[in-house]
Amino acid sequence: GIQSLKESWLLAKIILVISLTFYHFFLFNCLKKFSDNENGHTPKFFRIINEVPTVLLIIIIFLVVFKPDNYDQSLFLDYFRFLVIFWVYLHLNIKFN
C-alpha cells in the first residue's frame, strides 16, 4: 500500500542521485582521456550524453515535489505532460535555430 510506495519513492530518489554521481565520475574519466589525447567517443555521443543530467535532475525534482504524502494523480499527470511538452519544445527549438 502507501508504505511500499513511500519506500519505493525514497529508493528511486537514492538510485537516481547515485546514478548522477557515477555519471560525473564517467565524465571525469572522459576528461582525463581528452587530456591524454585518447578520446574514443564521437561528438554525437557527447551531445547525447549531455542530456543525461538534465533528464535525471528533472526526474529527481519530480520525485521530490510529488511525494507519496501529498500524492494527487491528476496533478501528477498534468506536471508530467508539461515536462514532456516543454522538453520537446526545447529540443525542437534548439534543433531548428
Disulfide bonds with the S-S distance in Angstrom:
none
